């Protein structure tokens, strides 16, 4: 992406946040990218699966909290 602006780059990126650290977790045969949360949980960011029905399952939708370390 190209951003054309007359504003100094320092102002444009002033409130830019760094991307959160993501973990790859295997649960119930599915590969998940999760953002660690307090209490041993993780917020599901992305499901990586070749089974189309996994994407229709509300248990695997982004934002769902999953237990980390439990397989």
PEWO-V758863 format. One record per helix or strand. SS is the DSSP state (A for helix, B for strand). FROM is the first residue (numbers start at 1). LEN is the number of residues. Records with the same first field share a line. If there is no record, write none. Layout:
BEGIN
SS = FROM-LEN ; FROM-LEN
END
This chain:
BEGIN
A = 9-4 ; 52-5 ; 58-3
B = 22-6 ; 30-8 ; 41-8 ; 65-3
END
